[in-house]
Structure formats: C-alpha cells, structure tokens
Amino acid sequence: MTFYPLVFIVAALHAFVGWRLVPELAAPWGWVLGVGLVLSAVLMPLGLLASRLAGRFLRQPWADRLSWVGLLLMGLFSSLLVLTVLRDVLLLLAWGVDAFGLVGLPLASIRSLTRQATPVLALLITLLGFMNARRTATVVRVDVPMAGLPAALHGFTLAQITDIHVGPTIKRDFLRRVVAKVNTLGADVVAITGDLVDGKVAELAGHVAPLAGLKSRHGTLFVTGNHEYYSGAHAWIAELRRLGLTVLMNEHVVLYHGKGLGVDAQDDSQTVAPLVLGGVTDYTAHHFDETHRSDPSLALQGAPAHALVRVLLAHQPRSAQAASDAGFDLQLSGHTHGGQFWPWNLFVPLQQPFTAGLHRLQNLWVYTSQGTGYWGPPKRFGAPSEITLLTLVKA
C-alpha cells in the first residue's frame, strides 16, 4: 500500500474511535485520549514505513526507533478499535433489549462503564501482549503417533522454530536466546520453517549469525517463507548456507538414524533406519521466481523406497494437500502465528486449513506452529510463541 492511502485509512479509523469515545470521557481523560489519537494517527504510518525510509531519509538506529513507535501504536490501536466496535455492538444490543421491554437495563451506567473500560482494557491487553511477545518462547512438546514406525526411529525428535521475523524490533539478542533454548533440547534435527527475516542481508546478517550455533545430531534444515521473498530470497539462501544451514529447495535429504552409525549401518534395519526429510519453497514463491515454485512431489523425487518415514518442511499449512498426495507422513509448518493476538486468529481459516497444533489430513499429520517470534506489533495475546519439540512415536 502506498503512503497516502495508508495515511487516509489510519486517520479515518482514528477519527472513528475519537468520535465514539472522546466526547463521552470526562476531563482530563477525554483530552488525553484525543491528543493520543492524533499523535498515533501521525506516528503510526511513519513507523510502519520506517524500514523504507531507512537509508534515504533516516539513519539507524533512528529508523528502528521509529518502527518501534509505529508498531507499538499499531498494536495498541488495533485493540482499541476492536473494543470500540464491540462496545457499540453491546450498546446497540442493550438498547434493543430495553426498547422492547424485555429487561429493564441501566443504559446510562452501561454507557459510562464501557466508555471508561474500553481504553483501559486496550492498554492492559497491549502491555500483556508486549510481555508475551518479547519473552523467549516456551518449549511445546508434541508426540506424533506414526503407524509402522521403525524401532530405530521411535523417539526421533525434531526441534521446530519458525516465524522469528528478525527485523526492526527483533535482533541478535532475541535470536541468541532462542538458539540457547533449542540447544538444551538435544534434538536429532532442527527445522526452521521460514519467515526468519524482515530485511535485507546487508542489514540483518549480523543479527541472524547466532543460527550458526544451533546444535543437533543431524544438523539444521531451513525452508523459505513468504517474507524471505519480500527480503531478497536468493541472497538469504546463500547467507544461510554460508552459516552452515541446509536449505531445502523442493528437495530432500535422507537421515540414517539409530544406535550404531557405522560404515554398514544402513544395512542394519534393527538399529538404524532411514528418514526422508524434505523441504519446499514457500507456497507463493513462484510469484517472485517461477523456478522456485513449491512442489512437494519434486521434493520427494528419488527418495529411497525403503524409507518408511517421510517428513516435509513447508512454511504454509496450505501445502498440506499436495504433501499428502505426494506421500508424506508429516508436515511441519508455521506462517499463521496462531493469529498472534485476538481477534485476528478468527480470520486465519479464511486462508489456511489449520491455525495451530497437530491435525490430520487423510494419511498426513500436519503440525502448525504458532511461531517463535512475531510479526508487526510486538504483541501476542491468546497465541503464545513456541519452540516445538516433536517426537515420533509408534502408533
């Protein structure tokens, strides 16, 4: 969206909230809210565009500071707008109940209470959401039951991190804490399922560098998300490979896992078993580069027939149908953030088949992570961030 339409929309929404709340608040709170809305209407669009202004009109760290302001205001105003609309709906319902004589309601008291509660609740939700977003993600442990799982793969663990969005408000220290927590899990493999960055390699390479310290038995695998393509996917793919990550572009690796990994280990089905771990480019990658078109079937091409477990890394859950058709057993995805904060979680099903958690699609298990970081406003409410440890178990 270009700057002037964005300014108009933001101004109109702020004017609506001001019209509905400011005249009804007693001094000085009405003045405080009014001035706050004017400042927010001015600073929010500038903050949202700060990354574009950086280098041309603003230098670091001022561009990031302006981003912080704009994104914090975006999170606060989002809740304020939603609560204002809900207040109007509540007042309309109360008026209808009273007008039809169903129940006698104290309309003046309801109006007074809700006009005071609306900005207070918006502020409290935003503060709680900020603390939830900025803390290091908790570990969510998930058992995935799989029929016919070879004994050698029972207990195989995948640590999934996704949707970190290193950028204006998430930097090196945040990612370093995530890496440290992942390393305590002793996972067999680490999977990063896209949307790692919001910015160019030249700006963020130093902040992504902690990923080189990830530790697991079989290494770290990465697939692109849509935000990699907004940020220069080709350069990021090269940078992540330089850090030692395996970037899967509609391809797979075969991991031989078990107790005795000697030269002839592949022939010992009692102690070692192969696991195919595939990865596809983002579902929308072809809009940026036709050669990157996402293709789960291609990712499985040439996989050994005797490998009984096939896992796919795919940023968006809507890759699931193609993954099931291709013959995968488990798909790990992110993208949705679990909605990040209410009520946006209610809109995720309009685009994605799954919002969060473990689900079944035909013969395919799909796990959708709520994300390890956040996008946009530093705010999580009702959708906590996670580092997921998935364990394959016999069904």
N, C-alpha and C positions, 0 to 999 in steps of 0.2 A: 504494500500500500504506500502511495506517495505521501509526502509530508502534509500537504494542505487538507486532503480528505481526512487524514488521521486527526489533525487538529480540530476539524469541524465535528467529527463524531465524538471525540473526547469532550469537547466543550459542550455539546448538546446533552450528553449524558450527565455531566456535572451540573448543568443548568437544571435538569430534571430533578436530581437529588436535592439541589438547593431549594427549588420551588416547593418540594414536598416536605422539607424538614426545617429549613432556616426560619421561616416566618412563625413557626409554631414553638420555637425554643426561646425561653426567656433569656434576657441579657444576664451575663455576658456570653453565654454558650452559643446563642444564635450568631453573634458576631464572630466568635472563634471558628465555628463551623463554616461560616460564609467565607472568611478570609482563607481558611484551609482549603476550601474547594477551589477558590480562584488560583491559589498557588499550585495546587495539584493539577488543574487544567493546563497550566503553563509548563510546569516542570515534567509532567509525565510524558508528553510527546517528545520533548528534548531528550529525556533519559532513555526512552525506547530507541531513539535514533543515534544515541551516543557512539555506538560502535561504528556507524557510518561516518560520523563527524571526526572520529579519531584520525589523526594524521593530516587532515585537511584544515580543520578549524580548531581542534583540540589536541593537546598532547597528553600522554599518560603521565601521572595517574589520574588526571582530571576527567578523562573520558570514562574511566571505570567508576569514578566517584559519581559522576552524573548518571551513569547507568544504575548504580545502587539506588540513588534517589528516585529515579523514574520507576524502577521495578518494585521498590518498596511501596510507593504510592499506588502502583498498579494493583498490587495485592490487597492493599487496604481499601481502595476504591471499589474493587471487584466485590468484596464482601458488603461494603456499604450500599452499593447499587442493588445487589440481590436482596438484602434485608429490607431496603426501602420498598422494593416491589412487593415482597412478601407482606410487609406492613400494610400496604394499600389493599392487597387481597384480603387480609384479615379484617381490616376496617370495613370493606365492602360486604363481607360475609356477616359481620356483626350488625351492620346497618340493615341488611336484608332480614336477618332473624328478628331484629327489634321492630322493623316496619310491618312485618306480617304478624306481629303479636305472638310469635312462637315462644319467646322467652324475653322478659324484660332485662335488658343489658345496660350497664352504666357506660354509655358510649363515650362521654367526656373523659371518664377515668381511663378507659382503654386507649383513647387517643393520646392522652397525656403520658401514660406509662410507655407506650410503644415509641413515641417520638423521642423520649429520653433514652430508651433502651437500645434503639437502632444504632446510633453511632458508638455507644459504649460496647455493644456486642461485636460490632465490626472491628473495633480496636483490639478487643481481647482475642478474637479469633485470629487476627493478623499477628499479634505477639506470640500466641501459642504456635501458630503455623510457622513463624520465623524460627523459633527454638527447635521445632521438629525438623525443619529443613536443614538447619546448619549443624545439627549433631551428626556424628558418624553413624552411618546406617547400622541397624541391628542385624544379626545373623538369623535368617529364617531357614529352618531345616525341613526338608521335604523328602519323603520316601516315595520313589516311583516304582510301583509293582510291575514287573515285566514277566510275561509268560515265556517259558523256555530259556530263561536267563542262564547262561553257562555258570558253573560253580565259581570259576575264576573271576567272574565279573560281579558276583554278589558282593555288595558293599562298595562298588566303584563310586567315587564321588566327583562331582563337578561343582566347582565354585563359580557362580554366575554373578557378574557385575554388569550394569547396563545403564544407559541414560544418565551419565555423570554430568555431561554438559560443562566441561571446563571452558570458562569464558570470562565475562566481566566480573562475576561475583564468586566463581569457584576457581580456585587457584591451586598452586603446588601443595600447600599445607593440607588442604582438604583431601586431595588425592593421596598424599602420603599417609594420612590416617586410614584411608580405605585400604591401601596396599598392606599396611601393617596388620590390619584386622584379617584380611584374606589370608595372609601368611601364617596366622595362628591356626588355620583350619586344617593344614596338612592335606589339601585336596589332591586328587590324582591329576586333575586338569583344571585350568582356569579358563573360563569362557567369557569374553566381553562381547555383548550382543548389540553394539552400535550406539550412536549418538554420544560419542565420547567427548566431542568438542563443539564449540560455537565460536569459531575464529580461525584465522589462517595459521599455518605452520610457523611463519616468521614471528607471529605474536605470542604463540602458546607452546612452542616446542619445549621450552624450559619447564613449563608447568605440567606437561604430560610426562616428562622424563622419569618420574617415580615408577611408572609402569614397568620399567626395566628391572625393578627389584621384586616383581611378583615371583613367587616360588610354588612349584607343584611338581609332581612326579613326571608328568609328560609335557609340561610347558603351558604357554598361554596362547590361546587362539582368539582371533578377532574377526568380526564381520562388520561391514559398513551399515550405518543407519542413514536416514534421510539428511540429518544435519551434517554428516561428513560431506555430502554433495553440495550443501549450501556453503561449505567452508573450504572447498578445494580437495575433493576426494583423492585425486591422483597423488598430490603432494603428501597427504596424510598417510596414504597406504605406504609410500616409500619411507616416511619417517617412522612409522610403527615397525616396519620390517627392520629398519636400522636399529631400533631399540631391542630387537630380538623376538618380537611377537610374530606368530604365524598368521598371516592374513589370508583367509579363505575366500576366493572369488569364484563361486559356483564350482567348488572342488572339494575334495575330502582328503583326510589323512587316515591311515589305519594305525591304531594303537594296539600293541600286544601287551596285555596286562595279566599279571599273575604273580605267583610266588618266585618262580625261577626263570629269570630272563637271560638264559644262556644263549649260545650260538644256535642251538637246535630247539629253543624254547617254543617256536611256532608250531612244532610238531607234537607238543605235549598238551593235548586238549584237557587233561585233568588239572594242570597247574596254570596254564596260560590260555587266554582266549583273545581273539581279535575283536576290536570295537571300531566301527566306522564312524568317524566324526566329520560331518560335512558342514559346509557353510555357504550361504548365498549372499549376494549383494542385496541392498535394500529393495523392497518391493517396487519403489518408484525410481530406481536408479536409471532406467532406460530413458527417462525424461531429461537426464543430464548427459548420458553417454550410452548410446544404443548398444555398444559392446559390453556394457555392464548389466544387461537385462537379467533380472533374477530368474533362476532356473533350478529348482530342486532336483529335477531329473538329471540335469547335467552334473550336478554336484555328486550324484551317486554313480555316475558312469564309471565303469571299470573297477568298482568295488568288489572285493573277493566274495564269492558266493557263500563261502563257509562262515562269513562273519554274520552272526545271528542278531547282533545289536547294531542299530543304525540311528545315530543321533544327529539332528540338524540344528545349526545355529542360524536363526533368521530374525532380523530385527523386528519385523511387524508380525503380529499374530495372524494376519490375513494371508500369510504364506502357507497356512496350515493345510488347506485343501490340496494344494499342489504337492506338499510334502507327503501327505497321506497317499495320494495317487502314485507318487514316486516309490513308496515302500519304506519310508522312515518309520521308526517306532516312537521317537520322542523328539519334540521340537522345543527349543528354548528361545523365548522372545522377550521383548521389552516394549518400548515405544509409548505405551499408554500412560505410564506413571501412575496407574491405578486411578486416574482422574486428577491426581495431585492434591486438589482441595475441592470440597463440595461447593457448588453443585455440578462441577464440570465432569465428575465421574459418571453422571447420568447421561452424558452425551457420547461417551466413548463407544457404546454399542451401535451408534449410527455409522461408524466407520470400521470397527474391528469386531471380530466374532467373540473375543474374550477380553475382559478388562483386567483381571488379575487372578493368580492362583493356578491350580492344576485342573485341567479339563480333558475330556475325552472327545475325540473326533474320529469316528469309525475305529480303525486299529491304531490310531496315533494318540499318544499323550502329548498335550501342549501345556507347557508351563510359561505363564506370563508374569514377569517380574514387575513390581511397582516402581522399580528404578532405584539407583544408588545415590543419585544427586537430585537435581530438579531443573526445570526449565523456566525461564522468565522470572516471575516473582519468587523471592526466597521464602517460600510458604508451602507447607504441607499440612493439611487438615483432613483427617479421616483416611489418609492413604500414606502410611509411614514408609520411609525409604528402607531398602533392604539390600543385604548381601545374601545371596541364596546359596545354600549348600544342598545340592540334590544328590541323593544316594539311590543307586539302582539296587533293588531287592527282588527276590524271587516272588512271583505272584502265588 
